[in-house]
Amino acid sequence: MKTRHTAIYLLVAALMAPVATFADTNMNPSPAKVWVKNSVITTKIKSQLAAEKLPSLVHIRVATDSNGFVQLKGTAKTQDEIDKAGGIAKGVEGVTYVENDIRIAKTHAKAAMPEVSADDHVETRIKMIHEKLAITPEQEAQWSLVADVMRDNEKQMEALAKTRAEKANMTAMENLESYGEITDEHAEGIKRFTPAFAALYDEMSDAQKRHADAIFSHRSHEHKA
């Protein structure tokens, strides 16, 4: 199995080598990071950031690789703006993971909100979906199972992201392996989420199902679904 994986990674690396570049030429990646241009996703994210009409978000730098991994860099005035930029990126079709490296500008640091943890992010998503689906008291038990899967999926992805962030000067192969681990975990998260949500979906009214269809039409990755 190890030999097979190594062969796959070498093939992918060979295919990526001629086109390795940043989607945004203003980015300054470390030599160890390999990004493959995906201008379609990058353009969509930038357009939506601009549509927010928040001056600091217009200058956020966006890089996207061929696997849908997005990196955001730059500064914003508040943590709310940083979270908004991350949410916008996650909501774009084709995005599989967002590495949000936006920082609060020094001039606004004193007035900035405290950093929001991964747990806070997933709880916010859980609350948002609960409200949009108008979960009834009779559906709460099944909803609780769905929420637990979302929490578990977030923990798994956060652990992989943390491990990746702690590795400095990764080789090309280590980068590919890291991407592969995150992609595999994303797929496993969907497999865990689907049966739990299917059971809830079966109990929904037609109106609730329409809301669910809208929420997950292009944003399933954001909810680790």
PyMOL commands that place a pseudoatom at each C-alpha (Angstrom):
pseudoatom trace, name=CA, resn=MET, resi=1, chain=A, elem=C, hetatm=0, pos=[0.000, 0.000, 0.000]
pseudoatom trace, name=CA, resn=LYS, resi=2, chain=A, elem=C, hetatm=0, pos=[2.821, 2.397, 0.914]
pseudoatom trace, name=CA, resn=THR, resi=3, chain=A, elem=C, hetatm=0, pos=[4.514, 1.712, -2.434]
pseudoatom trace, name=CA, resn=ARG, resi=4, chain=A, elem=C, hetatm=0, pos=[1.263, 2.379, -4.262]
pseudoatom trace, name=CA, resn=HIS, resi=5, chain=A, elem=C, hetatm=0, pos=[0.732, 5.693, -2.472]
pseudoatom trace, name=CA, resn=THR, resi=6, chain=A, elem=C, hetatm=0, pos=[4.301, 6.750, -3.168]
pseudoatom trace, name=CA, resn=ALA, resi=7, chain=A, elem=C, hetatm=0, pos=[3.847, 6.020, -6.862]
pseudoatom trace, name=CA, resn=ILE, resi=8, chain=A, elem=C, hetatm=0, pos=[0.652, 8.072, -6.944]
pseudoatom trace, name=CA, resn=TYR, resi=9, chain=A, elem=C, hetatm=0, pos=[2.309, 11.008, -5.188]
pseudoatom trace, name=CA, resn=LEU, resi=10, chain=A, elem=C, hetatm=0, pos=[5.234, 10.919, -7.597]
pseudoatom trace, name=CA, resn=LEU, resi=11, chain=A, elem=C, hetatm=0, pos=[2.867, 10.906, -10.567]
pseudoatom trace, name=CA, resn=VAL, resi=12, chain=A, elem=C, hetatm=0, pos=[0.875, 13.838, -9.176]
pseudoatom trace, name=CA, resn=ALA, resi=13, chain=A, elem=C, hetatm=0, pos=[4.069, 15.740, -8.409]
pseudoatom trace, name=CA, resn=ALA, resi=14, chain=A, elem=C, hetatm=0, pos=[5.303, 15.186, -11.960]
pseudoatom trace, name=CA, resn=LEU, resi=15, chain=A, elem=C, hetatm=0, pos=[2.041, 16.433, -13.417]
pseudoatom trace, name=CA, resn=MET, resi=16, chain=A, elem=C, hetatm=0, pos=[1.977, 19.485, -11.165]
pseudoatom trace, name=CA, resn=ALA, resi=17, chain=A, elem=C, hetatm=0, pos=[5.601, 20.519, -11.696]
pseudoatom trace, name=CA, resn=PRO, resi=18, chain=A, elem=C, hetatm=0, pos=[5.212, 22.321, -15.038]
pseudoatom trace, name=CA, resn=VAL, resi=19, chain=A, elem=C, hetatm=0, pos=[2.323, 24.495, -13.851]
pseudoatom trace, name=CA, resn=ALA, resi=20, chain=A, elem=C, hetatm=0, pos=[3.143, 25.083, -10.203]
pseudoatom trace, name=CA, resn=THR, resi=21, chain=A, elem=C, hetatm=0, pos=[2.312, 28.720, -9.477]
pseudoatom trace, name=CA, resn=PHE, resi=22, chain=A, elem=C, hetatm=0, pos=[0.106, 30.930, -7.351]
pseudoatom trace, name=CA, resn=ALA, resi=23, chain=A, elem=C, hetatm=0, pos=[-3.359, 31.888, -8.536]
pseudoatom trace, name=CA, resn=ASP, resi=24, chain=A, elem=C, hetatm=0, pos=[-2.593, 35.349, -7.215]
pseudoatom trace, name=CA, resn=THR, resi=25, chain=A, elem=C, hetatm=0, pos=[0.833, 36.584, -8.257]
pseudoatom trace, name=CA, resn=ASN, resi=26, chain=A, elem=C, hetatm=0, pos=[0.926, 38.964, -5.304]
pseudoatom trace, name=CA, resn=MET, resi=27, chain=A, elem=C, hetatm=0, pos=[1.226, 36.053, -2.878]
pseudoatom trace, name=CA, resn=ASN, resi=28, chain=A, elem=C, hetatm=0, pos=[4.641, 35.193, -1.461]
pseudoatom trace, name=CA, resn=PRO, resi=29, chain=A, elem=C, hetatm=0, pos=[4.569, 31.441, -0.709]
pseudoatom trace, name=CA, resn=SER, resi=30, chain=A, elem=C, hetatm=0, pos=[7.335, 29.605, 1.033]
pseudoatom trace, name=CA, resn=PRO, resi=31, chain=A, elem=C, hetatm=0, pos=[9.390, 27.466, -1.378]
pseudoatom trace, name=CA, resn=ALA, resi=32, chain=A, elem=C, hetatm=0, pos=[7.984, 24.306, 0.163]
pseudoatom trace, name=CA, resn=LYS, resi=33, chain=A, elem=C, hetatm=0, pos=[4.370, 25.116, -0.756]
pseudoatom trace, name=CA, resn=VAL, resi=34, chain=A, elem=C, hetatm=0, pos=[3.154, 24.064, -4.190]
pseudoatom trace, name=CA, resn=TRP, resi=35, chain=A, elem=C, hetatm=0, pos=[0.047, 25.792, -5.542]
pseudoatom trace, name=CA, resn=VAL, resi=36, chain=A, elem=C, hetatm=0, pos=[-1.590, 25.144, -8.908]
pseudoatom trace, name=CA, resn=LYS, resi=37, chain=A, elem=C, hetatm=0, pos=[-3.490, 27.957, -10.525]
pseudoatom trace, name=CA, resn=ASN, resi=38, chain=A, elem=C, hetatm=0, pos=[-7.273, 27.881, -10.276]
pseudoatom trace, name=CA, resn=SER, resi=39, chain=A, elem=C, hetatm=0, pos=[-8.302, 31.325, -11.455]
pseudoatom trace, name=CA, resn=VAL, resi=40, chain=A, elem=C, hetatm=0, pos=[-12.032, 30.522, -11.625]
pseudoatom trace, name=CA, resn=ILE, resi=41, chain=A, elem=C, hetatm=0, pos=[-12.403, 29.929, -7.882]
pseudoatom trace, name=CA, resn=THR, resi=42, chain=A, elem=C, hetatm=0, pos=[-10.028, 32.793, -7.085]
pseudoatom trace, name=CA, resn=THR, resi=43, chain=A, elem=C, hetatm=0, pos=[-12.053, 35.209, -9.224]
pseudoatom trace, name=CA, resn=LYS, resi=44, chain=A, elem=C, hetatm=0, pos=[-15.338, 34.130, -7.626]
pseudoatom trace, name=CA, resn=ILE, resi=45, chain=A, elem=C, hetatm=0, pos=[-13.962, 34.654, -4.121]
pseudoatom trace, name=CA, resn=LYS, resi=46, chain=A, elem=C, hetatm=0, pos=[-12.518, 38.077, -4.966]
pseudoatom trace, name=CA, resn=SER, resi=47, chain=A, elem=C, hetatm=0, pos=[-15.783, 39.153, -6.587]
pseudoatom trace, name=CA, resn=GLN, resi=48, chain=A, elem=C, hetatm=0, pos=[-17.785, 38.185, -3.525]
pseudoatom trace, name=CA, resn=LEU, resi=49, chain=A, elem=C, hetatm=0, pos=[-15.321, 39.897, -1.202]
pseudoatom trace, name=CA, resn=ALA, resi=50, chain=A, elem=C, hetatm=0, pos=[-15.642, 43.060, -3.262]
pseudoatom trace, name=CA, resn=ALA, resi=51, chain=A, elem=C, hetatm=0, pos=[-19.434, 42.800, -3.167]
pseudoatom trace, name=CA, resn=GLU, resi=52, chain=A, elem=C, hetatm=0, pos=[-19.327, 43.126, 0.615]
pseudoatom trace, name=CA, resn=LYS, resi=53, chain=A, elem=C, hetatm=0, pos=[-18.168, 46.734, 0.134]
pseudoatom trace, name=CA, resn=LEU, resi=54, chain=A, elem=C, hetatm=0, pos=[-15.783, 46.515, 3.080]
pseudoatom trace, name=CA, resn=PRO, resi=55, chain=A, elem=C, hetatm=0, pos=[-12.589, 48.381, 2.065]
pseudoatom trace, name=CA, resn=SER, resi=56, chain=A, elem=C, hetatm=0, pos=[-10.224, 46.089, 3.948]
pseudoatom trace, name=CA, resn=LEU, resi=57, chain=A, elem=C, hetatm=0, pos=[-11.605, 42.945, 2.272]
pseudoatom trace, name=CA, resn=VAL, resi=58, chain=A, elem=C, hetatm=0, pos=[-10.997, 44.266, -1.231]
pseudoatom trace, name=CA, resn=HIS, resi=59, chain=A, elem=C, hetatm=0, pos=[-7.249, 43.930, -0.691]
pseudoatom trace, name=CA, resn=ILE, resi=60, chain=A, elem=C, hetatm=0, pos=[-7.303, 40.359, 0.650]
pseudoatom trace, name=CA, resn=ARG, resi=61, chain=A, elem=C, hetatm=0, pos=[-4.971, 38.160, -1.406]
pseudoatom trace, name=CA, resn=VAL, resi=62, chain=A, elem=C, hetatm=0, pos=[-6.421, 34.831, -2.564]
pseudoatom trace, name=CA, resn=ALA, resi=63, chain=A, elem=C, hetatm=0, pos=[-4.567, 31.725, -3.755]
pseudoatom trace, name=CA, resn=THR, resi=64, chain=A, elem=C, hetatm=0, pos=[-6.287, 28.536, -4.906]
pseudoatom trace, name=CA, resn=ASP, resi=65, chain=A, elem=C, hetatm=0, pos=[-4.754, 25.203, -5.859]
pseudoatom trace, name=CA, resn=SER, resi=66, chain=A, elem=C, hetatm=0, pos=[-6.133, 22.515, -8.166]
pseudoatom trace, name=CA, resn=ASN, resi=67, chain=A, elem=C, hetatm=0, pos=[-7.689, 20.591, -5.255]
pseudoatom trace, name=CA, resn=GLY, resi=68, chain=A, elem=C, hetatm=0, pos=[-9.851, 23.503, -4.138]
pseudoatom trace, name=CA, resn=PHE, resi=69, chain=A, elem=C, hetatm=0, pos=[-7.568, 24.461, -1.240]
pseudoatom trace, name=CA, resn=VAL, resi=70, chain=A, elem=C, hetatm=0, pos=[-7.781, 28.210, -0.691]
pseudoatom trace, name=CA, resn=GLN, resi=71, chain=A, elem=C, hetatm=0, pos=[-5.355, 30.441, 1.188]
pseudoatom trace, name=CA, resn=LEU, resi=72, chain=A, elem=C, hetatm=0, pos=[-6.392, 33.929, 2.281]
pseudoatom trace, name=CA, resn=LYS, resi=73, chain=A, elem=C, hetatm=0, pos=[-3.753, 36.494, 3.257]
pseudoatom trace, name=CA, resn=GLY, resi=74, chain=A, elem=C, hetatm=0, pos=[-3.776, 40.135, 4.175]
pseudoatom trace, name=CA, resn=THR, resi=75, chain=A, elem=C, hetatm=0, pos=[-5.212, 42.276, 6.952]
pseudoatom trace, name=CA, resn=ALA, resi=76, chain=A, elem=C, hetatm=0, pos=[-8.671, 43.312, 8.083]
pseudoatom trace, name=CA, resn=LYS, resi=77, chain=A, elem=C, hetatm=0, pos=[-10.016, 45.729, 10.671]
pseudoatom trace, name=CA, resn=THR, resi=78, chain=A, elem=C, hetatm=0, pos=[-11.806, 43.211, 12.889]
pseudoatom trace, name=CA, resn=GLN, resi=79, chain=A, elem=C, hetatm=0, pos=[-12.150, 39.511, 13.594]
pseudoatom trace, name=CA, resn=ASP, resi=80, chain=A, elem=C, hetatm=0, pos=[-15.690, 39.741, 12.212]
pseudoatom trace, name=CA, resn=GLU, resi=81, chain=A, elem=C, hetatm=0, pos=[-14.285, 40.797, 8.838]
pseudoatom trace, name=CA, resn=ILE, resi=82, chain=A, elem=C, hetatm=0, pos=[-11.755, 37.965, 8.935]
pseudoatom trace, name=CA, resn=ASP, resi=83, chain=A, elem=C, hetatm=0, pos=[-14.510, 35.446, 9.689]
pseudoatom trace, name=CA, resn=LYS, resi=84, chain=A, elem=C, hetatm=0, pos=[-16.686, 36.946, 6.957]
pseudoatom trace, name=CA, resn=ALA, resi=85, chain=A, elem=C, hetatm=0, pos=[-13.912, 36.542, 4.388]
pseudoatom trace, name=CA, resn=GLY, resi=86, chain=A, elem=C, hetatm=0, pos=[-13.378, 32.939, 5.459]
pseudoatom trace, name=CA, resn=GLY, resi=87, chain=A, elem=C, hetatm=0, pos=[-17.109, 32.223, 5.257]
pseudoatom trace, name=CA, resn=ILE, resi=88, chain=A, elem=C, hetatm=0, pos=[-17.323, 33.746, 1.780]
pseudoatom trace, name=CA, resn=ALA, resi=89, chain=A, elem=C, hetatm=0, pos=[-14.432, 31.593, 0.571]
pseudoatom trace, name=CA, resn=LYS, resi=90, chain=A, elem=C, hetatm=0, pos=[-15.951, 28.444, 2.059]
pseudoatom trace, name=CA, resn=GLY, resi=91, chain=A, elem=C, hetatm=0, pos=[-19.242, 29.202, 0.326]
pseudoatom trace, name=CA, resn=VAL, resi=92, chain=A, elem=C, hetatm=0, pos=[-17.770, 29.240, -3.191]
pseudoatom trace, name=CA, resn=GLU, resi=93, chain=A, elem=C, hetatm=0, pos=[-18.444, 26.136, -5.236]
pseudoatom trace, name=CA, resn=GLY, resi=94, chain=A, elem=C, hetatm=0, pos=[-15.363, 23.966, -5.665]
pseudoatom trace, name=CA, resn=VAL, resi=95, chain=A, elem=C, hetatm=0, pos=[-13.636, 25.038, -2.442]
pseudoatom trace, name=CA, resn=THR, resi=96, chain=A, elem=C, hetatm=0, pos=[-12.696, 22.083, -0.253]
pseudoatom trace, name=CA, resn=TYR, resi=97, chain=A, elem=C, hetatm=0, pos=[-10.676, 23.780, 2.477]
pseudoatom trace, name=CA, resn=VAL, resi=98, chain=A, elem=C, hetatm=0, pos=[-9.829, 27.335, 3.499]
pseudoatom trace, name=CA, resn=GLU, resi=99, chain=A, elem=C, hetatm=0, pos=[-6.587, 28.338, 5.188]
pseudoatom trace, name=CA, resn=ASN, resi=100, chain=A, elem=C, hetatm=0, pos=[-7.445, 31.744, 6.638]
pseudoatom trace, name=CA, resn=ASP, resi=101, chain=A, elem=C, hetatm=0, pos=[-4.217, 33.643, 7.280]
pseudoatom trace, name=CA, resn=ILE, resi=102, chain=A, elem=C, hetatm=0, pos=[-5.817, 37.085, 7.402]
pseudoatom trace, name=CA, resn=ARG, resi=103, chain=A, elem=C, hetatm=0, pos=[-4.621, 39.118, 10.379]
pseudoatom trace, name=CA, resn=ILE, resi=104, chain=A, elem=C, hetatm=0, pos=[-6.035, 42.126, 12.170]
pseudoatom trace, name=CA, resn=ALA, resi=105, chain=A, elem=C, hetatm=0, pos=[-4.271, 45.312, 11.113]
pseudoatom trace, name=CA, resn=LYS, resi=106, chain=A, elem=C, hetatm=0, pos=[-2.063, 46.734, 13.857]
pseudoatom trace, name=CA, resn=THR, resi=107, chain=A, elem=C, hetatm=0, pos=[-3.908, 50.034, 13.841]
pseudoatom trace, name=CA, resn=HIS, resi=108, chain=A, elem=C, hetatm=0, pos=[-7.102, 48.201, 14.777]
pseudoatom trace, name=CA, resn=ALA, resi=109, chain=A, elem=C, hetatm=0, pos=[-5.628, 45.552, 17.054]
pseudoatom trace, name=CA, resn=LYS, resi=110, chain=A, elem=C, hetatm=0, pos=[-6.665, 47.211, 20.307]
pseudoatom trace, name=CA, resn=ALA, resi=111, chain=A, elem=C, hetatm=0, pos=[-10.299, 47.351, 19.288]
pseudoatom trace, name=CA, resn=ALA, resi=112, chain=A, elem=C, hetatm=0, pos=[-10.329, 43.875, 17.753]
pseudoatom trace, name=CA, resn=MET, resi=113, chain=A, elem=C, hetatm=0, pos=[-12.436, 41.035, 19.007]
pseudoatom trace, name=CA, resn=PRO, resi=114, chain=A, elem=C, hetatm=0, pos=[-10.708, 38.018, 20.584]
pseudoatom trace, name=CA, resn=GLU, resi=115, chain=A, elem=C, hetatm=0, pos=[-9.740, 35.160, 18.287]
pseudoatom trace, name=CA, resn=VAL, resi=116, chain=A, elem=C, hetatm=0, pos=[-12.597, 32.767, 17.559]
pseudoatom trace, name=CA, resn=SER, resi=117, chain=A, elem=C, hetatm=0, pos=[-11.809, 29.102, 18.095]
pseudoatom trace, name=CA, resn=ALA, resi=118, chain=A, elem=C, hetatm=0, pos=[-12.705, 26.231, 15.769]
pseudoatom trace, name=CA, resn=ASP, resi=119, chain=A, elem=C, hetatm=0, pos=[-15.284, 25.110, 18.332]
pseudoatom trace, name=CA, resn=ASP, resi=120, chain=A, elem=C, hetatm=0, pos=[-16.930, 28.530, 18.164]
pseudoatom trace, name=CA, resn=HIS, resi=121, chain=A, elem=C, hetatm=0, pos=[-17.034, 28.362, 14.382]
pseudoatom trace, name=CA, resn=VAL, resi=122, chain=A, elem=C, hetatm=0, pos=[-18.747, 24.979, 14.257]
pseudoatom trace, name=CA, resn=GLU, resi=123, chain=A, elem=C, hetatm=0, pos=[-21.218, 25.958, 16.976]
pseudoatom trace, name=CA, resn=THR, resi=124, chain=A, elem=C, hetatm=0, pos=[-22.103, 29.053, 14.954]
pseudoatom trace, name=CA, resn=ARG, resi=125, chain=A, elem=C, hetatm=0, pos=[-22.724, 26.876, 11.881]
pseudoatom trace, name=CA, resn=ILE, resi=126, chain=A, elem=C, hetatm=0, pos=[-24.815, 24.436, 13.899]
pseudoatom trace, name=CA, resn=LYS, resi=127, chain=A, elem=C, hetatm=0, pos=[-26.945, 27.255, 15.254]
pseudoatom trace, name=CA, resn=MET, resi=128, chain=A, elem=C, hetatm=0, pos=[-27.344, 28.811, 11.816]
pseudoatom trace, name=CA, resn=ILE, resi=129, chain=A, elem=C, hetatm=0, pos=[-28.493, 25.583, 10.165]
pseudoatom trace, name=CA, resn=HIS, resi=130, chain=A, elem=C, hetatm=0, pos=[-30.798, 24.780, 13.091]
pseudoatom trace, name=CA, resn=GLU, resi=131, chain=A, elem=C, hetatm=0, pos=[-32.490, 28.153, 12.691]
pseudoatom trace, name=CA, resn=LYS, resi=132, chain=A, elem=C, hetatm=0, pos=[-32.744, 28.035, 8.901]
pseudoatom trace, name=CA, resn=LEU, resi=133, chain=A, elem=C, hetatm=0, pos=[-34.247, 24.553, 8.966]
pseudoatom trace, name=CA, resn=ALA, resi=134, chain=A, elem=C, hetatm=0, pos=[-36.649, 25.527, 11.754]
pseudoatom trace, name=CA, resn=ILE, resi=135, chain=A, elem=C, hetatm=0, pos=[-36.018, 22.262, 13.586]
pseudoatom trace, name=CA, resn=THR, resi=136, chain=A, elem=C, hetatm=0, pos=[-39.106, 21.192, 15.525]
pseudoatom trace, name=CA, resn=PRO, resi=137, chain=A, elem=C, hetatm=0, pos=[-39.134, 19.751, 19.063]
pseudoatom trace, name=CA, resn=GLU, resi=138, chain=A, elem=C, hetatm=0, pos=[-39.909, 16.340, 17.572]
pseudoatom trace, name=CA, resn=GLN, resi=139, chain=A, elem=C, hetatm=0, pos=[-36.791, 16.566, 15.385]
pseudoatom trace, name=CA, resn=GLU, resi=140, chain=A, elem=C, hetatm=0, pos=[-34.404, 17.668, 18.134]
pseudoatom trace, name=CA, resn=ALA, resi=141, chain=A, elem=C, hetatm=0, pos=[-33.181, 14.155, 18.970]
pseudoatom trace, name=CA, resn=GLN, resi=142, chain=A, elem=C, hetatm=0, pos=[-32.158, 13.420, 15.376]
pseudoatom trace, name=CA, resn=TRP, resi=143, chain=A, elem=C, hetatm=0, pos=[-30.763, 16.946, 14.980]
pseudoatom trace, name=CA, resn=SER, resi=144, chain=A, elem=C, hetatm=0, pos=[-28.558, 16.354, 18.011]
pseudoatom trace, name=CA, resn=LEU, resi=145, chain=A, elem=C, hetatm=0, pos=[-26.946, 13.401, 16.200]
pseudoatom trace, name=CA, resn=VAL, resi=146, chain=A, elem=C, hetatm=0, pos=[-26.322, 15.575, 13.141]
pseudoatom trace, name=CA, resn=ALA, resi=147, chain=A, elem=C, hetatm=0, pos=[-24.751, 18.310, 15.270]
pseudoatom trace, name=CA, resn=ASP, resi=148, chain=A, elem=C, hetatm=0, pos=[-22.471, 15.795, 16.998]
pseudoatom trace, name=CA, resn=VAL, resi=149, chain=A, elem=C, hetatm=0, pos=[-21.190, 14.562, 13.628]
pseudoatom trace, name=CA, resn=MET, resi=150, chain=A, elem=C, hetatm=0, pos=[-20.471, 18.160, 12.593]
pseudoatom trace, name=CA, resn=ARG, resi=151, chain=A, elem=C, hetatm=0, pos=[-18.502, 18.713, 15.795]
pseudoatom trace, name=CA, resn=ASP, resi=152, chain=A, elem=C, hetatm=0, pos=[-16.503, 15.504, 15.327]
pseudoatom trace, name=CA, resn=ASN, resi=153, chain=A, elem=C, hetatm=0, pos=[-15.748, 16.339, 11.699]
pseudoatom trace, name=CA, resn=GLU, resi=154, chain=A, elem=C, hetatm=0, pos=[-14.537, 19.816, 12.668]
pseudoatom trace, name=CA, resn=LYS, resi=155, chain=A, elem=C, hetatm=0, pos=[-12.203, 18.361, 15.293]
pseudoatom trace, name=CA, resn=GLN, resi=156, chain=A, elem=C, hetatm=0, pos=[-10.692, 15.949, 12.790]
pseudoatom trace, name=CA, resn=MET, resi=157, chain=A, elem=C, hetatm=0, pos=[-10.094, 18.664, 10.187]
pseudoatom trace, name=CA, resn=GLU, resi=158, chain=A, elem=C, hetatm=0, pos=[-8.741, 21.087, 12.776]
pseudoatom trace, name=CA, resn=ALA, resi=159, chain=A, elem=C, hetatm=0, pos=[-6.266, 18.476, 14.017]
pseudoatom trace, name=CA, resn=LEU, resi=160, chain=A, elem=C, hetatm=0, pos=[-4.955, 17.881, 10.495]
pseudoatom trace, name=CA, resn=ALA, resi=161, chain=A, elem=C, hetatm=0, pos=[-4.744, 21.620, 9.813]
pseudoatom trace, name=CA, resn=LYS, resi=162, chain=A, elem=C, hetatm=0, pos=[-2.823, 22.150, 13.051]
pseudoatom trace, name=CA, resn=THR, resi=163, chain=A, elem=C, hetatm=0, pos=[-0.397, 19.359, 12.208]
pseudoatom trace, name=CA, resn=ARG, resi=164, chain=A, elem=C, hetatm=0, pos=[0.182, 20.880, 8.797]
pseudoatom trace, name=CA, resn=ALA, resi=165, chain=A, elem=C, hetatm=0, pos=[0.736, 24.358, 10.239]
pseudoatom trace, name=CA, resn=GLU, resi=166, chain=A, elem=C, hetatm=0, pos=[3.327, 23.018, 12.673]
pseudoatom trace, name=CA, resn=LYS, resi=167, chain=A, elem=C, hetatm=0, pos=[5.433, 21.465, 9.912]
pseudoatom trace, name=CA, resn=ALA, resi=168, chain=A, elem=C, hetatm=0, pos=[7.949, 23.979, 8.637]
pseudoatom trace, name=CA, resn=ASN, resi=169, chain=A, elem=C, hetatm=0, pos=[9.778, 23.693, 5.313]
pseudoatom trace, name=CA, resn=MET, resi=170, chain=A, elem=C, hetatm=0, pos=[7.864, 20.691, 4.039]
pseudoatom trace, name=CA, resn=THR, resi=171, chain=A, elem=C, hetatm=0, pos=[9.135, 18.913, 0.949]
pseudoatom trace, name=CA, resn=ALA, resi=172, chain=A, elem=C, hetatm=0, pos=[6.945, 18.559, -2.137]
pseudoatom trace, name=CA, resn=MET, resi=173, chain=A, elem=C, hetatm=0, pos=[6.063, 14.999, -1.137]
pseudoatom trace, name=CA, resn=GLU, resi=174, chain=A, elem=C, hetatm=0, pos=[5.200, 16.019, 2.413]
pseudoatom trace, name=CA, resn=ASN, resi=175, chain=A, elem=C, hetatm=0, pos=[2.969, 18.757, 1.004]
pseudoatom trace, name=CA, resn=LEU, resi=176, chain=A, elem=C, hetatm=0, pos=[1.162, 16.282, -1.225]
pseudoatom trace, name=CA, resn=GLU, resi=177, chain=A, elem=C, hetatm=0, pos=[0.733, 13.831, 1.621]
pseudoatom trace, name=CA, resn=SER, resi=178, chain=A, elem=C, hetatm=0, pos=[-0.650, 16.586, 3.834]
pseudoatom trace, name=CA, resn=TYR, resi=179, chain=A, elem=C, hetatm=0, pos=[-3.130, 17.656, 1.153]
pseudoatom trace, name=CA, resn=GLY, resi=180, chain=A, elem=C, hetatm=0, pos=[-4.088, 14.022, 0.668]
pseudoatom trace, name=CA, resn=GLU, resi=181, chain=A, elem=C, hetatm=0, pos=[-4.771, 13.516, 4.365]
pseudoatom trace, name=CA, resn=ILE, resi=182, chain=A, elem=C, hetatm=0, pos=[-7.019, 16.579, 4.505]
pseudoatom trace, name=CA, resn=THR, resi=183, chain=A, elem=C, hetatm=0, pos=[-8.837, 15.589, 1.308]
pseudoatom trace, name=CA, resn=ASP, resi=184, chain=A, elem=C, hetatm=0, pos=[-9.356, 12.040, 2.583]
pseudoatom trace, name=CA, resn=GLU, resi=185, chain=A, elem=C, hetatm=0, pos=[-10.666, 13.323, 5.909]
pseudoatom trace, name=CA, resn=HIS, resi=186, chain=A, elem=C, hetatm=0, pos=[-13.039, 15.679, 4.096]
pseudoatom trace, name=CA, resn=ALA, resi=187, chain=A, elem=C, hetatm=0, pos=[-14.430, 12.694, 2.169]
pseudoatom trace, name=CA, resn=GLU, resi=188, chain=A, elem=C, hetatm=0, pos=[-14.734, 10.623, 5.343]
pseudoatom trace, name=CA, resn=GLY, resi=189, chain=A, elem=C, hetatm=0, pos=[-16.526, 13.516, 7.016]
pseudoatom trace, name=CA, resn=ILE, resi=190, chain=A, elem=C, hetatm=0, pos=[-19.120, 13.535, 4.243]
pseudoatom trace, name=CA, resn=LYS, resi=191, chain=A, elem=C, hetatm=0, pos=[-19.605, 9.791, 4.661]
pseudoatom trace, name=CA, resn=ARG, resi=192, chain=A, elem=C, hetatm=0, pos=[-20.193, 10.241, 8.400]
pseudoatom trace, name=CA, resn=PHE, resi=193, chain=A, elem=C, hetatm=0, pos=[-22.485, 13.217, 7.921]
pseudoatom trace, name=CA, resn=THR, resi=194, chain=A, elem=C, hetatm=0, pos=[-24.695, 11.855, 5.133]
pseudoatom trace, name=CA, resn=PRO, resi=195, chain=A, elem=C, hetatm=0, pos=[-26.552, 9.032, 6.962]
pseudoatom trace, name=CA, resn=ALA, resi=196, chain=A, elem=C, hetatm=0, pos=[-27.133, 11.189, 10.037]
pseudoatom trace, name=CA, resn=PHE, resi=197, chain=A, elem=C, hetatm=0, pos=[-28.547, 14.017, 7.965]
pseudoatom trace, name=CA, resn=ALA, resi=198, chain=A, elem=C, hetatm=0, pos=[-30.531, 11.629, 5.735]
pseudoatom trace, name=CA, resn=ALA, resi=199, chain=A, elem=C, hetatm=0, pos=[-32.442, 10.356, 8.768]
pseudoatom trace, name=CA, resn=LEU, resi=200, chain=A, elem=C, hetatm=0, pos=[-33.281, 13.954, 9.729]
pseudoatom trace, name=CA, resn=TYR, resi=201, chain=A, elem=C, hetatm=0, pos=[-34.157, 14.881, 6.140]
pseudoatom trace, name=CA, resn=ASP, resi=202, chain=A, elem=C, hetatm=0, pos=[-36.706, 12.065, 6.002]
pseudoatom trace, name=CA, resn=GLU, resi=203, chain=A, elem=C, hetatm=0, pos=[-38.525, 13.630, 8.960]
pseudoatom trace, name=CA, resn=MET, resi=204, chain=A, elem=C, hetatm=0, pos=[-38.630, 17.130, 7.456]
pseudoatom trace, name=CA, resn=SER, resi=205, chain=A, elem=C, hetatm=0, pos=[-41.601, 18.914, 5.983]
pseudoatom trace, name=CA, resn=ASP, resi=206, chain=A, elem=C, hetatm=0, pos=[-41.500, 19.934, 2.328]
pseudoatom trace, name=CA, resn=ALA, resi=207, chain=A, elem=C, hetatm=0, pos=[-40.666, 23.509, 3.361]
pseudoatom trace, name=CA, resn=GLN, resi=208, chain=A, elem=C, hetatm=0, pos=[-37.780, 22.331, 5.538]
pseudoatom trace, name=CA, resn=LYS, resi=209, chain=A, elem=C, hetatm=0, pos=[-36.452, 20.165, 2.727]
pseudoatom trace, name=CA, resn=ARG, resi=210, chain=A, elem=C, hetatm=0, pos=[-36.436, 23.146, 0.373]
pseudoatom trace, name=CA, resn=HIS, resi=211, chain=A, elem=C, hetatm=0, pos=[-34.354, 25.084, 2.915]
pseudoatom trace, name=CA, resn=ALA, resi=212, chain=A, elem=C, hetatm=0, pos=[-32.005, 22.116, 3.317]
pseudoatom trace, name=CA, resn=ASP, resi=213, chain=A, elem=C, hetatm=0, pos=[-31.620, 21.801, -0.457]
pseudoatom trace, name=CA, resn=ALA, resi=214, chain=A, elem=C, hetatm=0, pos=[-30.684, 25.490, -0.658]
pseudoatom trace, name=CA, resn=ILE, resi=215, chain=A, elem=C, hetatm=0, pos=[-28.199, 25.294, 2.231]
pseudoatom trace, name=CA, resn=PHE, resi=216, chain=A, elem=C, hetatm=0, pos=[-26.334, 22.278, 0.889]
pseudoatom trace, name=CA, resn=SER, resi=217, chain=A, elem=C, hetatm=0, pos=[-26.610, 22.918, -2.842]
pseudoatom trace, name=CA, resn=HIS, resi=218, chain=A, elem=C, hetatm=0, pos=[-23.105, 24.397, -3.127]
pseudoatom trace, name=CA, resn=ARG, resi=219, chain=A, elem=C, hetatm=0, pos=[-21.930, 24.604, 0.501]
pseudoatom trace, name=CA, resn=SER, resi=220, chain=A, elem=C, hetatm=0, pos=[-21.770, 21.027, 1.763]
pseudoatom trace, name=CA, resn=HIS, resi=221, chain=A, elem=C, hetatm=0, pos=[-17.997, 21.331, 2.230]
pseudoatom trace, name=CA, resn=GLU, resi=222, chain=A, elem=C, hetatm=0, pos=[-18.469, 24.217, 4.626]
pseudoatom trace, name=CA, resn=HIS, resi=223, chain=A, elem=C, hetatm=0, pos=[-20.506, 22.058, 6.965]
pseudoatom trace, name=CA, resn=LYS, resi=224, chain=A, elem=C, hetatm=0, pos=[-18.199, 19.056, 6.599]
pseudoatom trace, name=CA, resn=ALA, resi=225, chain=A, elem=C, hetatm=0, pos=[-21.081, 17.283, 4.901]
for i in range(1, 225): cmd.bond("trace and resi %d" % i, "trace and resi %d" % (i + 1))
show_as sticks, trace
zoom trace
